[in-house]
Amino acid sequence: MTDDQTFPAPDVMHPVKLADGTVHTGTVFLAAAISHPRIHVGDYTYASAHQAPADWARHLAPYTYDFSPERLVIGKFCQIADGVQFITSSANHRYDGISSYPFAIFGRASKSGRPSLPEPGADTIVGNDVWIGQGACILPGARIGHGVIVGAGSVVGGEIADYSVVAGNPARPVRRRFSPQVAARLVHLAWWDWPIEKVVTSEAVICGGDVDALAQVAPR
């Protein structure tokens, strides 16, 4: 059992300490590492990279600009592996006409209302306790439910149901981790919203498979 006094605070940049006492610079709590007006990340969500980038926001979401109309929202306790990228809506071109060429971005003329630019796109939303595997690509407007596991190298778009496992290009459901009824119960229990002291002392049941046991230790 982990002592809750040793669990890092969510505003710690580098929460992993190596055996020699130094920090692992390639793993960060994203809420501490990213300050971006269009990106919101919940507490204790971390990302890892074999070579730590200077700018985690640009590394993960290179098309989410300060002036982008859409948002990237990632929940709490998510786990984001090396090479994951979020391709948000500002990366889009028009593709409903003859050409997808973005004429408006070249030259000095006003870009407002130009016919070669698409309309603002949807937000990209990732739920709580989502594991996104190595090199996965999350497409504009994807909505990934709570407890989802995304296989390495997957290309994910659309809406992914809570507690699904998806993989492939395009990503397809591989299996459900729990039945829809149990998944709904887990979402209701929402362990990610418990006080961190309670989360840490409940590690065994949170990481186990007994939903009744989780319900028994839930804060009242």
MIDOSE-1310 file (N, C-alpha, C; in nm, 2 decimals, decimal comma, always signed):
residues 220
mtdd	+0,08/-0,12/+0,00/+0,00/+0,00/+0,00/+0,09/+0,12/+0,00; +0,06/+0,21/-0,09/+0,13/+0,34/-0,10/+0,09/+0,43/+0,01; +0,19/+0,49/+0,08/+0,16/+0,60/+0,18/+0,11/+0,72/+0,11; +0,00/+0,77/+0,15/-0,06/+0,89/+0,08/+0,03/+1,01/+0,09
qtfp	+0,12/+1,01/+0,20/+0,21/+1,13/+0,21/+0,32/+1,13/+0,10; +0,34/+1,02/+0,04/+0,44/+1,01/-0,07/+0,38/+1,04/-0,21; +0,25/+1,04/-0,22/+0,19/+1,06/-0,35/+0,21/+1,21/-0,39; +0,26/+1,23/-0,51/+0,29/+1,37/-0,55/+0,16/+1,45/-0,57
apdv	+0,17/+1,58/-0,54/+0,06/+1,67/-0,57/+0,04/+1,69/-0,71; -0,09/+1,72/-0,76/-0,12/+1,73/-0,90/-0,04/+1,85/-0,97; +0,01/+1,94/-0,89/+0,08/+2,05/-0,95/+0,23/+2,03/-0,96; +0,28/+1,91/-0,93/+0,42/+1,87/-0,95/+0,44/+1,84/-1,09
mhpv	+0,55/+1,90/-1,15/+0,58/+1,88/-1,29/+0,62/+1,74/-1,32; +0,72/+1,69/-1,24/+0,78/+1,56/-1,27/+0,75/+1,47/-1,15; +0,64/+1,39/-1,16/+0,60/+1,31/-1,04/+0,67/+1,18/-1,02; +0,76/+1,14/-1,11/+0,83/+1,01/-1,10/+0,97/+1,03/-1,05
klad	+1,01/+0,97/-0,94/+1,15/+0,98/-0,90/+1,22/+0,85/-0,93; +1,34/+0,86/-0,97/+1,43/+0,75/-1,01/+1,50/+0,70/-0,88; +1,56/+0,58/-0,89/+1,63/+0,52/-0,77/+1,73/+0,61/-0,71; +1,80/+0,69/-0,80/+1,91/+0,78/-0,74/+1,85/+0,91/-0,69
gtvh	+1,72/+0,92/-0,68/+1,66/+1,04/-0,63/+1,63/+1,15/-0,73; +1,68/+1,14/-0,85/+1,65/+1,24/-0,95/+1,51/+1,21/-1,01; +1,46/+1,32/-1,08/+1,33/+1,30/-1,14/+1,34/+1,25/-1,28; +1,23/+1,18/-1,32/+1,23/+1,13/-1,46/+1,16/+1,25/-1,55
tgtv	+1,25/+1,32/-1,62/+1,20/+1,44/-1,69/+1,10/+1,40/-1,81; +1,10/+1,27/-1,85/+1,02/+1,24/-1,96/+0,87/+1,20/-1,92; +0,84/+1,21/-1,79/+0,70/+1,19/-1,75/+0,66/+1,32/-1,67; +0,54/+1,37/-1,71/+0,49/+1,49/-1,64/+0,34/+1,48/-1,61
flaa	+0,30/+1,54/-1,50/+0,16/+1,57/-1,48/+0,13/+1,69/-1,57; +0,04/+1,66/-1,67/+0,01/+1,76/-1,77/-0,05/+1,89/-1,72; -0,13/+1,88/-1,61/-0,19/+2,01/-1,56/-0,08/+2,10/-1,51; +0,04/+2,05/-1,47/+0,15/+2,14/-1,43/+0,24/+2,17/-1,55
aish	+0,24/+2,09/-1,65/+0,33/+2,11/-1,77/+0,27/+2,20/-1,88; +0,14/+2,21/-1,88/+0,07/+2,29/-1,99/+0,00/+2,41/-1,94; +0,03/+2,52/-2,00/-0,05/+2,64/-1,97/-0,09/+2,69/-2,11; -0,22/+2,66/-2,15/-0,26/+2,69/-2,28/-0,41/+2,72/-2,27
prih	-0,46/+2,83/-2,34/-0,59/+2,88/-2,32/-0,70/+2,78/-2,38; -0,66/+2,69/-2,47/-0,76/+2,60/-2,53/-0,74/+2,46/-2,49; -0,65/+2,43/-2,39/-0,63/+2,29/-2,35/-0,66/+2,29/-2,20; -0,74/+2,20/-2,16/-0,77/+2,17/-2,01/-0,74/+2,03/-1,98
vgdy	-0,66/+2,00/-1,88/-0,62/+1,87/-1,84/-0,65/+1,85/-1,69; -0,72/+1,74/-1,65/-0,75/+1,72/-1,51/-0,63/+1,67/-1,43; -0,65/+1,68/-1,30/-0,54/+1,64/-1,21/-0,50/+1,50/-1,23; -0,37/+1,48/-1,21/-0,30/+1,35/-1,21/-0,29/+1,28/-1,34
tyas	-0,34/+1,34/-1,45/-0,32/+1,29/-1,58/-0,17/+1,31/-1,62; -0,11/+1,21/-1,67/+0,03/+1,22/-1,70/+0,06/+1,18/-1,85; +0,16/+1,23/-1,90/+0,21/+1,19/-2,04/+0,36/+1,16/-2,02; +0,40/+1,07/-2,11/+0,54/+1,03/-2,11/+0,60/+1,04/-2,25
ahqa	+0,73/+1,07/-2,26/+0,80/+1,08/-2,38/+0,95/+1,03/-2,36; +1,00/+0,96/-2,46/+1,13/+0,91/-2,45/+1,23/+1,02/-2,45; +1,20/+1,13/-2,52/+1,28/+1,25/-2,52/+1,18/+1,36/-2,48; +1,20/+1,42/-2,36/+1,11/+1,52/-2,31/+1,11/+1,64/-2,40
padw	+0,99/+1,69/-2,44/+0,98/+1,81/-2,53/+0,99/+1,93/-2,45; +1,03/+2,04/-2,51/+1,03/+2,17/-2,44/+0,89/+2,22/-2,42; +0,80/+2,19/-2,51/+0,66/+2,24/-2,51/+0,57/+2,12/-2,52; +0,51/+2,08/-2,40/+0,42/+1,96/-2,40/+0,29/+1,99/-2,48
arhl	+0,24/+2,11/-2,47/+0,12/+2,14/-2,55/+0,14/+2,12/-2,70; +0,25/+2,18/-2,75/+0,28/+2,16/-2,89/+0,31/+2,02/-2,93; +0,38/+1,95/-2,84/+0,41/+1,81/-2,86/+0,29/+1,72/-2,88; +0,19/+1,74/-2,79/+0,07/+1,66/-2,79/-0,04/+1,71/-2,89
apyt	-0,05/+1,84/-2,90/-0,16/+1,89/-2,98/-0,11/+2,01/-3,07; -0,03/+1,98/-3,17/+0,04/+2,08/-3,25/-0,05/+2,17/-3,32; -0,18/+2,14/-3,35/-0,27/+2,22/-3,42/-0,37/+2,30/-3,33; -0,35/+2,29/-3,20/-0,43/+2,36/-3,11/-0,36/+2,49/-3,08
ydfs	-0,40/+2,60/-3,15/-0,34/+2,73/-3,13/-0,41/+2,81/-3,02; -0,34/+2,91/-2,97/-0,40/+3,00/-2,87/-0,53/+3,06/-2,92; -0,54/+3,08/-3,05/-0,66/+3,14/-3,11/-0,76/+3,04/-3,17; -0,73/+2,91/-3,15/-0,83/+2,81/-3,20/-0,96/+2,82/-3,14
perl	-1,07/+2,80/-3,22/-1,20/+2,81/-3,16/-1,24/+2,69/-3,08; -1,18/+2,57/-3,11/-1,21/+2,45/-3,04/-1,12/+2,43/-2,92; -1,16/+2,34/-2,83/-1,08/+2,30/-2,71/-1,04/+2,16/-2,71; -0,93/+2,13/-2,64/-0,90/+1,99/-2,61/-0,91/+1,97/-2,46
vigk	-1,00/+1,88/-2,42/-1,03/+1,86/-2,28/-1,00/+1,72/-2,24; -0,91/+1,70/-2,14/-0,87/+1,56/-2,10/-0,90/+1,55/-1,95; -0,96/+1,44/-1,91/-1,00/+1,42/-1,77/-0,89/+1,39/-1,68; -0,93/+1,34/-1,56/-0,83/+1,31/-1,45/-0,78/+1,17/-1,47
fcqi	-0,66/+1,15/-1,41/-0,59/+1,02/-1,40/-0,58/+0,95/-1,54; -0,56/+1,02/-1,65/-0,54/+0,96/-1,78/-0,39/+0,93/-1,79; -0,36/+0,83/-1,88/-0,23/+0,79/-1,90/-0,20/+0,80/-2,05; -0,10/+0,88/-2,09/-0,08/+0,91/-2,23/+0,07/+0,87/-2,26
adgv	+0,08/+0,77/-2,35/+0,21/+0,72/-2,38/+0,29/+0,80/-2,48; +0,41/+0,77/-2,51/+0,50/+0,84/-2,60/+0,44/+0,84/-2,74; +0,45/+0,95/-2,81/+0,41/+0,95/-2,95/+0,27/+0,98/-2,97; +0,18/+0,99/-2,87/+0,04/+1,02/-2,89/+0,03/+1,16/-2,94
qfit	-0,06/+1,18/-3,04/-0,09/+1,32/-3,09/-0,24/+1,34/-3,10; -0,29/+1,46/-3,06/-0,43/+1,50/-3,07/-0,43/+1,59/-3,19; -0,50/+1,55/-3,30/-0,51/+1,63/-3,42/-0,65/+1,70/-3,41; -0,65/+1,82/-3,35/-0,77/+1,89/-3,32/-0,82/+1,97/-3,45
ssan	-0,94/+2,03/-3,43/-1,02/+2,07/-3,55/-0,95/+2,18/-3,63; -0,86/+2,26/-3,57/-0,79/+2,36/-3,64/-0,70/+2,31/-3,75; -0,67/+2,18/-3,75/-0,59/+2,11/-3,85/-0,67/+2,08/-3,98; -0,81/+2,10/-3,97/-0,89/+2,05/-4,08/-0,88/+2,15/-4,20
hryd	-0,91/+2,09/-4,32/-0,93/+2,16/-4,44/-1,08/+2,14/-4,48; -1,13/+2,22/-4,56/-1,26/+2,19/-4,62/-1,25/+2,07/-4,71; -1,35/+1,98/-4,71/-1,34/+1,87/-4,80/-1,48/+1,84/-4,85; -1,57/+1,94/-4,85/-1,70/+1,92/-4,90/-1,72/+1,97/-5,04
giss	-1,62/+2,03/-5,10/-1,63/+2,08/-5,23/-1,53/+2,02/-5,33; -1,49/+2,09/-5,43/-1,40/+2,03/-5,53/-1,26/+2,02/-5,48; -1,21/+2,13/-5,41/-1,07/+2,13/-5,37/-1,06/+2,15/-5,22; -0,96/+2,08/-5,15/-0,94/+2,10/-5,01/-0,83/+2,20/-4,98
ypfa	-0,78/+2,27/-5,09/-0,66/+2,36/-5,07/-0,70/+2,48/-4,99; -0,62/+2,52/-4,89/-0,65/+2,63/-4,80/-0,59/+2,76/-4,86; -0,65/+2,81/-4,96/-0,60/+2,93/-5,03/-0,58/+3,05/-4,93; -0,68/+3,05/-4,83/-0,68/+3,17/-4,74/-0,56/+3,19/-4,65
ifgr	-0,49/+3,08/-4,63/-0,38/+3,10/-4,53/-0,25/+3,16/-4,60; -0,26/+3,18/-4,73/-0,14/+3,24/-4,80/-0,18/+3,38/-4,84; -0,07/+3,47/-4,84/-0,10/+3,61/-4,87/-0,14/+3,69/-4,76; -0,17/+3,82/-4,78/-0,19/+3,91/-4,67/-0,34/+3,95/-4,66
asks	-0,42/+3,90/-4,75/-0,57/+3,93/-4,74/-0,63/+3,87/-4,62; -0,74/+3,94/-4,57/-0,81/+3,89/-4,45/-0,86/+3,75/-4,47; -0,84/+3,67/-4,37/-0,89/+3,53/-4,37/-1,03/+3,51/-4,33; -1,09/+3,62/-4,27/-1,23/+3,61/-4,22/-1,33/+3,58/-4,34
grps	-1,40/+3,48/-4,32/-1,51/+3,45/-4,41/-1,46/+3,39/-4,54; -1,34/+3,36/-4,56/-1,28/+3,30/-4,68/-1,34/+3,17/-4,71; -1,38/+3,14/-4,84/-1,45/+3,02/-4,87/-1,37/+2,89/-4,87; -1,23/+2,91/-4,86/-1,15/+2,79/-4,86/-1,12/+2,74/-4,72
lpep	-1,17/+2,81/-4,62/-1,15/+2,77/-4,48/-1,28/+2,70/-4,42; -1,26/+2,60/-4,35/-1,38/+2,53/-4,29/-1,44/+2,61/-4,18; -1,56/+2,57/-4,14/-1,62/+2,63/-4,02/-1,55/+2,57/-3,90; -1,56/+2,65/-3,78/-1,50/+2,59/-3,66/-1,55/+2,45/-3,63
gadt	-1,46/+2,37/-3,58/-1,49/+2,23/-3,55/-1,52/+2,21/-3,41; -1,56/+2,08/-3,38/-1,60/+2,04/-3,25/-1,48/+2,03/-3,15; -1,50/+2,04/-3,02/-1,40/+2,01/-2,92/-1,37/+1,86/-2,93; -1,25/+1,83/-2,88/-1,20/+1,70/-2,86/-1,20/+1,67/-2,71
ivgn	-1,27/+1,56/-2,67/-1,30/+1,54/-2,53/-1,25/+1,40/-2,49; -1,17/+1,39/-2,39/-1,12/+1,26/-2,33/-1,17/+1,25/-2,19; -1,23/+1,14/-2,16/-1,29/+1,12/-2,02/-1,18/+1,09/-1,92; -1,22/+1,04/-1,80/-1,13/+1,01/-1,69/-1,08/+0,87/-1,70
dvwi	-0,96/+0,85/-1,65/-0,90/+0,72/-1,64/-0,89/+0,65/-1,78; -0,84/+0,72/-1,88/-0,83/+0,67/-2,01/-0,68/+0,64/-2,04; -0,65/+0,53/-2,09/-0,51/+0,49/-2,13/-0,50/+0,50/-2,28; -0,41/+0,58/-2,33/-0,39/+0,60/-2,47/-0,25/+0,55/-2,50
gqga	-0,24/+0,44/-2,58/-0,12/+0,37/-2,61/-0,03/+0,44/-2,70; +0,09/+0,39/-2,71/+0,20/+0,44/-2,79/+0,16/+0,48/-2,93; +0,19/+0,60/-2,97/+0,17/+0,64/-3,11/+0,03/+0,66/-3,16; -0,07/+0,65/-3,07/-0,20/+0,67/-3,11/-0,23/+0,81/-3,16
cilp	-0,33/+0,82/-3,25/-0,36/+0,95/-3,31/-0,51/+0,97/-3,28; -0,54/+1,08/-3,21/-0,68/+1,12/-3,18/-0,73/+1,22/-3,28; -0,83/+1,20/-3,35/-0,88/+1,29/-3,46/-0,97/+1,40/-3,41; -0,99/+1,50/-3,49/-1,07/+1,62/-3,45/-1,21/+1,58/-3,41
gari	-1,25/+1,63/-3,29/-1,39/+1,61/-3,24/-1,41/+1,47/-3,18; -1,31/+1,39/-3,16/-1,33/+1,26/-3,10/-1,38/+1,28/-2,95; -1,47/+1,19/-2,91/-1,52/+1,20/-2,77/-1,49/+1,06/-2,71; -1,40/+1,05/-2,63/-1,35/+0,92/-2,57/-1,41/+0,91/-2,43
ghgv	-1,48/+0,80/-2,40/-1,55/+0,79/-2,27/-1,45/+0,75/-2,16; -1,51/+0,75/-2,04/-1,43/+0,71/-1,92/-1,38/+0,57/-1,93; -1,26/+0,55/-1,88/-1,21/+0,41/-1,87/-1,17/+0,34/-2,00; -1,16/+0,42/-2,11/-1,13/+0,36/-2,24/-0,98/+0,33/-2,24
ivga	-0,95/+0,22/-2,31/-0,81/+0,18/-2,35/-0,80/+0,19/-2,50; -0,70/+0,27/-2,54/-0,68/+0,29/-2,69/-0,55/+0,22/-2,72; -0,55/+0,12/-2,81/-0,44/+0,04/-2,85/-0,33/+0,12/-2,92; -0,21/+0,08/-2,91/-0,09/+0,15/-2,97/-0,11/+0,16/-3,12
gsvv	-0,08/+0,28/-3,17/-0,09/+0,31/-3,31/-0,23/+0,33/-3,37; -0,33/+0,33/-3,28/-0,47/+0,35/-3,32/-0,50/+0,49/-3,37; -0,59/+0,50/-3,46/-0,64/+0,63/-3,51/-0,79/+0,64/-3,47; -0,81/+0,73/-3,38/-0,94/+0,73/-3,31/-1,02/+0,85/-3,35
ggei	-1,14/+0,83/-3,40/-1,24/+0,93/-3,42/-1,38/+0,90/-3,37; -1,47/+0,99/-3,38/-1,60/+0,97/-3,33/-1,62/+0,95/-3,18; -1,72/+0,88/-3,14/-1,75/+0,86/-3,00/-1,72/+0,72/-2,96; -1,65/+0,71/-2,85/-1,61/+0,58/-2,80/-1,68/+0,56/-2,66
adys	-1,75/+0,45/-2,65/-1,83/+0,42/-2,53/-1,74/+0,40/-2,41; -1,79/+0,44/-2,29/-1,72/+0,42/-2,16/-1,67/+0,27/-2,15; -1,55/+0,26/-2,10/-1,49/+0,13/-2,07/-1,48/+0,03/-2,19; -1,45/+0,09/-2,30/-1,43/+0,01/-2,42/-1,28/+0,00/-2,44
vvag	-1,24/-0,11/-2,52/-1,10/-0,12/-2,57/-1,11/-0,11/-2,72; -1,04/-0,01/-2,78/-1,04/+0,01/-2,92/-0,90/+0,00/-2,98; -0,89/-0,04/-3,10/-0,76/-0,05/-3,17/-0,78/-0,05/-3,32; -0,67/-0,01/-3,39/-0,67/-0,02/-3,53/-0,68/+0,12/-3,60
npar	-0,68/+0,12/-3,73/-0,70/+0,24/-3,81/-0,80/+0,21/-3,93; -0,92/+0,26/-3,91/-0,97/+0,34/-3,80/-0,99/+0,25/-3,68; -0,99/+0,31/-3,56/-1,00/+0,23/-3,44/-1,14/+0,18/-3,43; -1,15/+0,05/-3,40/-1,28/-0,02/-3,38/-1,28/-0,09/-3,24
pvrr	-1,40/-0,11/-3,19/-1,41/-0,17/-3,06/-1,35/-0,32/-3,07; -1,27/-0,35/-2,97/-1,21/-0,48/-2,96/-1,30/-0,56/-2,86; -1,33/-0,50/-2,75/-1,42/-0,56/-2,65/-1,47/-0,45/-2,56; -1,56/-0,49/-2,47/-1,61/-0,40/-2,36/-1,54/-0,45/-2,24
rfsp	-1,48/-0,36/-2,16/-1,41/-0,40/-2,03/-1,52/-0,45/-1,93; -1,64/-0,39/-1,94/-1,75/-0,43/-1,85/-1,88/-0,42/-1,93; -1,98/-0,48/-1,88/-2,11/-0,46/-1,94/-2,15/-0,32/-1,94; -2,25/-0,27/-2,02/-2,29/-0,13/-2,02/-2,35/-0,10/-1,88
qvaa	-2,42/-0,19/-1,81/-2,47/-0,17/-1,68/-2,36/-0,14/-1,58; -2,26/-0,23/-1,58/-2,15/-0,21/-1,48/-2,07/-0,09/-1,52; -2,05/-0,06/-1,65/-1,98/+0,07/-1,68/-2,05/+0,19/-1,63; -2,19/+0,19/-1,64/-2,27/+0,30/-1,59/-2,25/+0,31/-1,44
rlvh	-2,24/+0,20/-1,37/-2,22/+0,20/-1,23/-2,09/+0,26/-1,19; -1,98/+0,22/-1,27/-1,85/+0,28/-1,24/-1,84/+0,43/-1,27; -1,91/+0,47/-1,37/-1,91/+0,62/-1,40/-1,98/+0,69/-1,28; -2,09/+0,63/-1,23/-2,16/+0,69/-1,11/-2,07/+0,69/-0,99
laww	-1,99/+0,59/-0,97/-1,90/+0,59/-0,85/-1,79/+0,69/-0,87; -1,74/+0,71/-0,99/-1,65/+0,82/-1,03/-1,53/+0,83/-0,93; -1,46/+0,72/-0,91/-1,35/+0,72/-0,82/-1,25/+0,83/-0,84; -1,24/+0,88/-0,96/-1,14/+0,99/-0,99/-1,18/+1,12/-0,93
dwpi	-1,30/+1,13/-0,88/-1,34/+1,25/-0,81/-1,33/+1,24/-0,66; -1,28/+1,12/-0,61/-1,27/+1,11/-0,46/-1,15/+1,19/-0,42; -1,14/+1,22/-0,29/-1,02/+1,29/-0,23/-0,90/+1,20/-0,26; -0,78/+1,26/-0,29/-0,67/+1,18/-0,33/-0,63/+1,08/-0,22
ekvv	-0,64/+1,12/-0,09/-0,61/+1,03/+0,02/-0,69/+0,90/+0,01; -0,82/+0,92/-0,02/-0,91/+0,80/-0,04/-0,87/+0,72/-0,16; -0,84/+0,78/-0,27/-0,79/+0,71/-0,39/-0,67/+0,62/-0,36; -0,57/+0,68/-0,29/-0,45/+0,61/-0,26/-0,47/+0,49/-0,17
tsea	-0,55/+0,51/-0,07/-0,58/+0,40/+0,03/-0,67/+0,30/-0,03; -0,74/+0,33/-0,14/-0,83/+0,23/-0,21/-0,76/+0,17/-0,33; -0,63/+0,18/-0,34/-0,56/+0,14/-0,46/-0,60/+0,00/-0,50; -0,61/-0,09/-0,41/-0,63/-0,24/-0,44/-0,77/-0,26/-0,51
vicg	-0,87/-0,19/-0,46/-1,00/-0,21/-0,51/-1,02/-0,13/-0,64; -0,95/-0,01/-0,65/-0,96/+0,06/-0,78/-0,90/-0,01/-0,89; -0,79/-0,08/-0,86/-0,71/-0,16/-0,97/-0,76/-0,30/-0,98; -0,85/-0,34/-0,89/-0,91/-0,48/-0,90/-1,03/-0,48/-0,98
gdvd	-1,10/-0,60/-0,98/-1,22/-0,61/-1,07/-1,35/-0,62/-1,00; -1,35/-0,60/-0,87/-1,47/-0,62/-0,79/-1,54/-0,48/-0,77; -1,64/-0,46/-0,85/-1,72/-0,34/-0,85/-1,79/-0,32/-0,71; -1,84/-0,43/-0,66/-1,91/-0,42/-0,53/-1,81/-0,37/-0,42
alaq	-1,69/-0,42/-0,42/-1,59/-0,38/-0,33/-1,56/-0,23/-0,34; -1,55/-0,18/-0,47/-1,53/-0,04/-0,49/-1,65/+0,04/-0,43; -1,77/-0,01/-0,45/-1,88/+0,07/-0,40/-1,88/+0,07/-0,25; -1,83/-0,03/-0,19/-1,83/-0,04/-0,04/-1,73/+0,06/+0,02
vapr	-1,63/+0,10/-0,05/-1,53/+0,19/+0,00/-1,55/+0,33/-0,05; -1,65/+0,35/-0,13/-1,68/+0,49/-0,18/-1,71/+0,58/-0,07; -1,67/+0,71/-0,08/-1,70/+0,81/+0,02/-1,85/+0,82/+0,03; -1,90/+0,84/+0,15/-2,05/+0,86/+0,17/-2,09/+1,00/+0,16
